[in-house]
Every structure is written in C-alpha cells, then in structure tokens.
Amino acid sequence: TLTHVTISGNMANRGGGIRLNTSHPTLIHVTIVNNMAIQFGGGMVISSSDPILTNSIIWVNSPESIYIYAGTPIITYSDIEGDTTWAGEGNINYDPLFTNTENDDYTLMEGSPCIDAGIIAIEDMEYCGEAPDMGAYEYITEDCVELSVTQETPLPADYQFNPAFPNPFNPTTTISFSIPHSGITTITAYTLMGRE
C-alpha cells in the first residue's frame, strides 16, 4: 500500500512512473506526474496486476497515463489524463491545476477540480473541506490551519536537537535529541515547502 506519495520526473523503457508486474498494490492519494516511457506507460504499466487506485492523480506522463498489458485495475475517485474518463465511480479527466510543475510543486491551486473530489479511503484520515482531495497533497485553507492547531500538550521549554548524521543521508539518518523529562515524544518533520 502506498499513501500520499508523489512519483515524478522518472524515465524508463516501459512504465516511466511505476511498473506493476504480478502485484496487487493499493495506491491511495498518489500523484504520478511528469514521467516518461520510451515504449509505453509513461505514468503506469499494469502487467498481470490488479491494482486499486483511489483519490489519485495521473497527469502529464508520456506517451500515456496508464498502459494495461494484462490485469484489471480498480480506479475510483481519481483524475486520470487521457482521451476519455476512466470507468469507475468519481473519476475525472480535468487539468488538476498544480501550483508550480516547473518547480516540482504538485500541491493543488485554489479552484482545482481535485479539491473535495475524493472519498474517505483511510479510516480516521484528516482532510480539509467537504471531502478528501485527489492527489498526494490536501489543499489547506486558512480555516483548516486554524482548526488543526491544538493547545492540549505544551511543548517543552528546554530541549536540544543534535545535527542529523549522516547528512545528506541515504537511505537513513539518525537524529538525536534531549528533553528535560522522559515520556511519549512526537517529532514531526516538514519539507522546505512546509508540508508534513
């Protein structure tokens, strides 16, 4: 299962974004964008696979969004670029209006047809608006930011973070820290774009 994942800027002979071969993955809130294949399946190749795709966006992949060699995908509440809208409940074929594709910012702009167009696919999932959005990122309004701020647990006044080691890291790094009292601790990391 892949959730809230962006697959972009890849190139392959077949299946530029992702190639599914004898597998049955579940892809929820996945954005597959700006990938290229030399032969077929710029976004995705399905070969002897039965993937479930929900609340996802497959857009601007060359030569096509999805190429089915063998298998039966179940696609619902997703925005798939192509000649027609994919069969399945809630699917659309509209420009998702990404914020800035030239700088790999695949968040949704205000007015995107993907906002509030998804369905609850993950139990206890938080979302902003009337329904979840399609794609890897939820469109956040000022109202949602205010609602998500809680004052239940005070932050420690005295703490220390040591530099991550190694940095840059691949595939893991160690981040050590200290706080004055032991207990359950949550560390949240954010991208440079401010996404959790």
N, C-alpha and C positions, 0 to 999 in steps of 0.2 A: 504494500500500500504506500502510495506517495501522496502527501498532502502539502498544500501551499508551497509548491516547487515551481521555479521558472527554469525552463530549458531553452537557451537561446545562443545564437552565434556559432552553431556547430555545422560541420560538413562531413559527409560520408558518401560512400558509393551508393548505399541504399539506407533509407531511414536516417536522414540528417539529424533530426531531433532525438528520436528514440526508435529503436527497433525491437519489437516484441516477437520472440521466437519460442514457441511452445511454452507460453506462460499465460497466466490469468491474473494480471495485476488489477488493482483498483486505484484509479487516479482521481483524486478529489482536489478541486481548487488548484489545478495545474495550468500554467501558461507555457505553451510551446510556440515560440515566435522567432522569426529571422533565422531559420535553419535551412540548409540546402543539401540536396542529394544529387549526385551525378546521374543516376539512373531513374529512381523513383522514390516517392515517400519523403518529401522534404521535411514534413513535420513528424510523420509516424509511419512505420511499416508494420502491418499486422500479418504475421505468418504463423499459422496453426495456433492462434491465440484467441482468447475470448476476454478482452479487457472490459472493465466497467469504467466509464468516463463520466464524471458528474461535475457540474459547476466549473468547467474548464474553458480555456480559450486556446484555439489553434489558429494562428494567423500569420500571414506574410512568410510562408515557407515555400520553397521552390523545389521541384516543379509542382507539387500539390500538397494539400494539408495532410491527407491520410491516403495511403495505398493499402488495399486489402488483398493480400495474396491468398490467404486461407484463414478463416476464422470468422467469428461473429461478435463484433463489438456491441456493447450496450451503451449508448451515448444518450444522456439526458441533461437538460438544463446547461447546455454548452454552446459557445459561439465558435462555429467552425467555418472558416473561409472556404468557399467553393462555388460551383455552378448553381447548386440548389441547397436548400436547408436539409440537413441530415434528419432522417427519420428518427423519432424519439421525442418524448414529451419535453416541452420547454426549450428546444433547440432553436437557435437563431443563426443568421448569416449576415451580420452587420459589422461594420468597422467598430472595434471596441473602443476607439479613441484613447489610445495610450497617451500618457503625459508627454514623454520625450523618447521616442525609439532611437534617435541618433545617439543618445547618451545612455542607452540601456535602462531607461526608467519606464517600466511596464505597469506602473500604477495607473488607475483609471482617472480620466478627466471628468469634471462635472458635465453631466449630460450624456455620459456613456450609456449605450443600451444594455450594458452588462451590469449596471448598478441595480440592485434589488431584483435581479432576474434569475437568481439561483434558487435552490431549495435546501432545507436543512438536511445535510448528509452525514454530519458528525454530531453525535449526541453531546449536549451541553456546549455547543460551539457558540461563541460570541460573535455577533455581527452588528453592523450599524445600519439602521433603516428598517424597512418593512420586511426584507428577506435578505439572505446572504447574496453577495455579488458573485459573478463568474470571474474566474481567474485566480491567480495566486495572492493578490492583494485586495483587501477590503477598502472601499472608498470611505474615508473617515471625514465626517463633518465636524464642525465646532461643537455641535450638540453632543455628539458621541464622545469626543475627547473629554468634555466636562463630566459626562456620566461615568466614564471609566476611571476617574480619579477617586481613590478611596483614602480615608484617613484612619482606617482601622488599626494598622500596625505602624507604630512610629519607626522611623529609620534611626539606626544608631548614630549618635553624635560623634563618636570616636571610632574610626576604622582605618585600615591600611590595605591598599592593593599593591602587590609587587608586580613588576613587568612580566608579561606573558613570556614563557620560554618553551621552545624556541619561537622566535618571531622574525620573519614570517614563518608560518607553520604549515606543514603538510604531512599527514592528514590530521594531526592532533597537536594541542599545545597544553601547557599547564599554567593555570592562573591561581596563584596563592594569595590569600587574604587573611586578615585577622580582625576580629571584633571583640569588644570587651567581655561579652557574655556568650556562653555556648547556647545553642538552640537551633531550631529549624531556620535555615537561611536560604533565601532565594536570590540568585544572581540572574539578571536579565541583560542580554547583550543586544545592542542595536547596530544596524548598518549605518553608513555615513548619511543615508537618506532619511534616517530616523525611524526605520522600520524595525520592529522587534524581531 
